Amino acid sequence: VHLFVCYPLVILLLCRRNPAEYLCNCLPALAAAFGTASSAATLPVTLACYAEERHPAAVAELALTLGATINMDGTTIYLVCATYFLGALHGMHFNVGTWLLVPTMAALCSAGSAPVPSASLVLLATMLTAVGVPLDETFGLITAVDWMLEGFGLVSTSQATLAWRAGCVAVVAGAAIAAEESVASDRSDVSQV
């Protein structure tokens, strides 16, 4: 739902573009995100995709750099699912407080995580300890597939960065063009008088 409904709607509604065409143009960035599982390593490819889309370079550099370090929604989803999965393996039943605590901790932890592969394993260990899930051999189940899970999580994060930044650029650029047209029409009105 996150990847195939929300972000395409952002591209469709804010940018007024075909989401399939836009994402096909950004496919190299998404492939790099899956292959490297690193926001920092994906950033040059993402900047190149933005340059091909003819977005303003200054806006793209600022927005994508912030998105690569702060916008970690894929990591948030991964941390929540892994915590509940390992808790279920141990037969734990979470109360309402824990159900609220885990997503909150995951969002805060992921915003502060390093943009390098497997950085979320440290965060996951912290979260497991905080909610009382034993940190034992079951943690190895997550570490065995961490590279793949982080790749999918980073694809989600990269797509979010691409979609939201493109939407913001489209809205800001549209407002700037409308303002320029308004100033130009005012100037022509003044020159006619």
C-alpha positions as CSV (number, residue, x, y, z in Angstrom):
1,V,0.0,0.0,0.0
2,H,2.8,2.3,1.0
3,L,4.8,1.8,-2.2
4,F,2.1,1.2,-4.8
5,V,-0.8,3.5,-3.6
6,C,0.4,6.4,-1.4
7,Y,3.4,7.6,-3.3
8,P,2.0,7.2,-6.8
9,L,-1.0,9.3,-5.6
10,V,1.4,12.0,-4.5
11,I,3.0,12.0,-7.9
12,L,-0.3,12.0,-9.6
13,L,-2.0,14.7,-7.5
14,L,0.8,17.1,-6.7
15,C,3.0,16.7,-9.8
16,R,0.2,16.0,-12.2
17,R,2.3,13.3,-13.8
18,N,1.9,9.7,-14.7
19,P,3.3,7.8,-11.7
20,A,4.4,4.8,-13.8
21,E,6.4,7.0,-16.2
22,Y,7.9,9.0,-13.3
23,L,9.0,5.9,-11.4
24,C,10.4,4.3,-14.5
25,N,12.6,7.4,-14.9
26,C,13.7,7.0,-11.3
27,L,14.3,3.2,-11.5
28,P,18.1,3.5,-11.3
29,A,17.8,5.2,-7.9
30,L,15.4,2.5,-6.7
31,A,17.7,-0.2,-7.9
32,A,20.7,1.4,-6.3
33,A,18.7,1.7,-3.1
34,F,17.9,-2.1,-3.1
35,G,21.4,-3.1,-4.1
36,T,23.3,-1.0,-1.6
37,A,20.9,-0.7,1.3
38,S,22.5,2.6,2.0
39,S,20.9,6.0,1.7
40,A,24.3,7.6,1.5
41,A,25.4,5.4,-1.4
42,T,22.1,5.9,-3.3
43,L,22.3,9.7,-3.1
44,P,24.4,10.3,-6.2
45,V,22.2,8.2,-8.3
46,T,19.1,9.8,-6.9
47,L,20.6,13.3,-7.7
48,A,21.3,12.1,-11.3
49,C,17.7,11.0,-11.7
50,Y,16.5,14.4,-10.4
51,A,18.7,16.2,-12.9
52,E,17.2,14.1,-15.7
53,E,13.7,15.2,-14.5
54,R,14.8,18.8,-14.8
55,H,14.2,19.8,-11.2
56,P,16.1,22.8,-9.9
57,A,19.5,21.6,-8.7
58,A,19.6,23.7,-5.5
59,V,16.2,22.4,-4.4
60,A,17.1,18.8,-5.3
61,E,20.4,18.9,-3.4
62,L,18.9,20.2,-0.2
63,A,15.7,18.1,-0.3
64,L,17.4,14.8,-1.2
65,T,20.3,15.2,1.2
66,L,17.8,15.8,4.0
67,G,15.7,12.9,2.8
68,A,18.6,10.5,2.8
69,T,19.4,11.3,6.4
70,I,16.1,12.0,8.1
71,N,13.4,10.4,6.0
72,M,13.7,6.7,7.0
73,D,10.1,5.4,6.8
74,G,11.3,2.1,5.4
75,T,13.5,1.6,8.5
76,T,10.6,2.5,10.7
77,I,8.3,-0.1,9.1
78,Y,11.1,-2.7,9.3
79,L,11.8,-2.0,13.0
80,V,8.2,-2.3,14.0
81,C,7.6,-5.5,12.1
82,A,10.9,-7.1,13.4
83,T,10.0,-6.2,17.0
84,Y,6.5,-7.7,16.8
85,F,7.8,-10.7,14.9
86,L,10.5,-11.5,17.5
87,G,8.0,-10.9,20.3
88,A,5.6,-13.3,18.7
89,L,8.3,-15.9,18.5
90,H,8.8,-15.7,22.2
91,G,5.0,-15.9,22.8
92,M,4.8,-12.4,24.2
93,H,1.5,-10.5,24.2
94,F,1.9,-6.7,23.9
95,N,-0.4,-4.4,25.8
96,V,-1.7,-1.1,24.4
97,G,1.2,0.9,25.8
98,T,3.7,-1.3,24.0
99,W,1.7,-1.1,20.8
100,L,2.0,2.7,21.0
101,L,5.6,2.7,22.2
102,V,7.1,0.5,19.5
103,P,6.1,2.7,16.5
104,T,7.0,5.9,18.3
105,M,10.5,4.5,19.2
106,A,10.9,3.2,15.7
107,A,10.1,6.6,14.1
108,L,12.5,8.4,16.5
109,C,15.3,5.8,16.1
110,S,15.0,5.7,12.3
111,A,15.3,9.5,12.0
112,G,18.6,9.3,13.9
113,S,20.0,6.2,12.3
114,A,23.1,6.3,10.1
115,P,22.5,6.0,6.4
116,V,24.7,2.9,6.1
117,P,23.8,-0.8,5.7
118,S,22.7,-2.8,8.8
119,A,22.6,0.3,11.1
120,S,19.1,-0.6,12.1
121,L,20.3,-3.8,13.8
122,V,21.6,-1.7,16.7
123,L,18.4,0.2,16.9
124,L,16.4,-3.1,16.8
125,A,18.4,-4.5,19.7
126,T,17.7,-1.3,21.6
127,M,14.0,-1.5,20.9
128,L,13.8,-5.2,21.8
129,T,15.4,-4.5,25.2
130,A,13.1,-1.6,25.8
131,V,9.9,-3.6,25.3
132,G,11.2,-6.7,27.1
133,V,11.8,-9.1,24.2
134,P,14.7,-11.3,24.9
135,L,17.8,-10.7,22.8
136,D,18.8,-14.3,22.1
137,E,19.4,-16.6,19.2
138,T,16.1,-15.6,17.5
139,F,17.8,-12.3,16.7
140,G,19.9,-14.3,14.3
141,L,16.8,-14.8,12.2
142,I,16.7,-11.1,11.5
143,T,20.4,-10.7,11.0
144,A,20.3,-13.5,8.4
145,V,17.9,-11.6,6.2
146,D,18.7,-8.1,7.2
147,W,20.4,-7.1,4.0
148,M,17.3,-8.0,2.0
149,L,14.9,-6.4,4.4
150,E,16.9,-3.2,4.5
151,G,17.0,-3.2,0.7
152,F,13.2,-3.3,0.5
153,G,13.0,-0.7,3.3
154,L,15.4,1.6,1.5
155,V,13.4,1.3,-1.7
156,S,10.4,2.5,0.2
157,T,12.4,5.4,1.7
158,S,13.9,6.3,-1.7
159,Q,10.5,6.2,-3.3
160,A,9.1,8.4,-0.6
161,T,12.0,10.9,-1.0
162,L,11.5,10.9,-4.8
163,A,7.7,11.3,-4.6
164,W,7.4,13.9,-1.8
165,R,10.4,16.0,-3.1
166,A,9.0,15.9,-6.6
167,G,5.6,17.0,-5.3
168,C,7.0,19.8,-3.2
169,V,9.2,21.0,-6.2
170,A,6.1,20.9,-8.4
171,V,4.0,22.9,-6.0
172,V,6.8,25.4,-5.3
173,A,7.6,25.8,-9.0
174,G,4.0,26.2,-9.9
175,A,3.6,28.9,-7.2
176,A,6.7,30.6,-8.5
177,I,5.5,30.5,-12.1
178,A,2.1,31.9,-11.1
179,A,3.8,34.7,-9.2
180,E,6.0,35.6,-12.1
181,E,3.1,35.6,-14.5
182,S,1.2,37.9,-12.1
183,V,4.1,40.3,-11.9
184,A,4.5,40.3,-15.7
185,S,0.8,41.0,-16.2
186,D,1.0,43.8,-13.6
187,R,4.0,45.3,-15.5
188,S,2.2,45.2,-18.8
189,D,-0.9,46.8,-17.3
190,V,1.3,49.6,-15.9
191,S,3.2,50.1,-19.2
192,Q,-0.1,50.5,-21.1
193,V,-1.2,53.3,-18.8
